[in-house]
Amino acid sequence: MQPIQIVEKCTILEKQYNKLLIRFNKATAFLENSSTTEKEVEQWLCEYREILMQMKQLCNNIEKVSGFRPTINEFLGGF
């Protein structure tokens, strides 16, 4: 891949990751909210795990394309 293609691909992956991170943060806030019932937590926990797995996969893809592993700050705070 040409350097410009790598940058473009990383930018696309990073934007996808950032959108998913917003969902993850909203889901975390919902699940940690004291007014969320145990039943609601059970209902949404699988979806929460799926979001986390997608985030991990996107980070792996970013690493494959760029050659650099995302930092913990990028994983938690986005790109």
N, C-alpha and C positions, 0 to 999 in steps of 0.2 A: 504494500500500500504506500502511496505517496504521502509525504508529511501533511499536506493539506487535507487529504482524505482521512488521515488519522485524526486530525483536529476536528473535522466535521463529524466523523463518527462518534468521537468522544463527546462532543457537544450534544449530539442527539441523545446519547446514552445518559449523560449527566442531566439533561432536561427531564427525561423519563424518570430518572431516579428522584429528582427534586419533587416532581409531582407525586410520586409514590410516598416520599418522605412526609409530605403534607398529610396524606391519608393515614400514614402510620402514627403521626403525632396526634391527629384527631382521635384515632382509635385508642391510643394509649390514654389520652385524657378521659375518654368515655369509660374505658375499663377501670381506670383508677378513681373515678368519681365516686364519692361516698353514697350518692343516690342511685348508682347503678346496682341493680339486684343481682344476686348470684345466678338466677336464671338467665338474665341478659348477658352476663359474662360468659356463661356456658354456650349460649346461642352464638356469640360473636367470636369466641376464642379461635376457632378454626380459621375464620377469615383473617384474623389478626396474624396468626402464624403464617398464612399464605402471603400476606403482605410482606412480612419479614423475610420469607424465602425469596420472594421476587426482588427485594432490595439486595439480598446477598448475591443473587444471580447477576443483577445489573452491575454490582461492584466487581464481580469476577469478569464480566464482559469488558468493563472499563479497563481492568488490569490487562486483559489479553490484548486489547487494541492499543493501549498507550504504553504498556510495558511497566507501568507504575501502579503499585497497590494503593488504593484509596486509604487515607489516614483515618483514624478513629474520629477525628473532628469532621471530616467529610462525610463519614458514615452517619454520624449523629446530627450534623448540621447542614449537610448538603454541599453542593458545588457552586 
